[in-house]
């Protein structure tokens, strides 16, 4: 049984400290907790590190942050609660303080999938659809990301071998001529048609380094069922995916890549297409 305890946010203490990581299985739920507590008028400290689940507990920077918050909660002289949000920015390996999450001044930028595996802020021309075949007997594997780290598989990993598979589509920008900072929520809309109504859609954002390494930053998945969402007359469905969010600087000389597939096994249970 899974209980949503956010209804109890008004009864939580006036000061609350939350911590998670960009590769934490609890990232999305922790961000939702933060919003619920803020809406209930609580004073919340949210820390997001470059961690998978549980890794922050042994991080010295995290320990110091918790200690500082406890000192402030105890009313110790000179103790500073700090900003509402403190997060680690990848690509430049620095910590940043923000007044809130999402950042109050963030501006959305839309990237479009283009023929030939291109990714650009320019609208895409009309083209025939890209295709891939998902086989539940040989499911698309999970590589890194937000998984329990029992065997060292969580976190940022090189995705090049995964992207060479025929059941993974990749779309990549031109080489960036200057740094691009991205801090905030990330979503993807995939126009998708499947031979079976029961199917999955998985999307992942990666930072492609000059040496070719494709390092995962965030991702999201959705399981499709008949009529969910409703299909257009041509059978396509507009799939909205929540990739949660990132704080990352894509450095000059790097590229941005989006993967599209139908699986991340065993992180996601394979879809047999039968319902």
Beta strands, then each sheet from edge to edge (+ up, - down):
strand 1: 15-23
strand 2: 43-52
strand 3: 85-89
strand 4: 94-98
strand 5: 112-114
strand 6: 118-120
strand 7: 169-172
strand 8: 180-192
strand 9: 199-208
strand 10: 214-224
strand 11: 237-250
strand 12: 255-261
sheet 1: 1+ 2+ 3+ 4-
sheet 2: 5+ 6-
sheet 3: 7+ 12- 9+ 10-
sheet 4: 8+ 11-
end
